[in-house]
Amino acid sequence: MIPNGNLNAPTIMVAERASDLIRGRAPQREEAPVWQATEWQSRQREGEPVRAVPAGPRT
């Protein structure tokens, strides 16, 4: 995945991880808690869309 926008923070994160591996240091955090919505598969946004979604090309 390539993030859009400013690439400074992801570059620094990769560089810090690489330096830890080179120096033989343990990762700062093995398992970080990740939040996930319980209804992510079934819940939709409420109300009308903010902007119209353009139709794709007709084939």
C-alpha positions in Angstrom: 0.0 0.0 0.0 1.3 3.4 -0.9 -0.1 6.2 1.3 -1.3 9.4 -0.4 0.0 12.7 0.8 3.0 13.3 3.1 5.4 10.4 3.0 7.7 11.8 5.8 6.1 9.9 8.7 6.0 6.4 7.0 9.6 6.9 5.9 10.7 7.7 9.4 8.8 4.7 10.8 10.5 2.3 8.3 13.9 3.8 9.0 13.5 3.5 12.8 12.4 -0.2 12.4 15.4 -0.9 10.1 17.8 0.7 12.6 16.4 -1.4 15.4 16.9 -4.6 13.3 20.5 -3.6 12.4 21.4 -2.8 16.0 19.7 -6.0 17.3 17.2 -4.2 19.5 13.9 -5.7 20.3 10.8 -4.1 18.9 9.3 -1.5 21.2 5.9 -3.1 21.0 5.2 -6.7 20.0 1.4 -6.5 19.8 -0.4 -3.2 19.8 -4.2 -3.3 20.4 -6.2 -2.5 17.3 -9.7 -1.1 17.5 -12.2 -2.5 15.1 -15.9 -1.7 14.9 -18.1 -4.6 15.8 -20.6 -3.9 13.1 -18.1 -3.1 10.3 -19.6 -5.6 7.9 -23.2 -4.6 8.3 -23.3 -1.0 9.2 -23.6 1.7 6.5 -23.3 5.4 6.7 -26.5 7.1 7.6 -28.1 9.8 5.5 -27.4 11.1 2.0 -23.9 11.0 0.5 -21.9 14.2 0.9 -21.2 14.4 -2.8 -22.4 12.5 -5.8 -20.5 9.5 -7.0 -19.9 9.8 -10.8 -21.0 6.9 -12.9 -18.2 4.8 -14.5 -17.7 4.5 -18.2 -20.4 2.6 -20.1 -19.3 -0.5 -21.8 
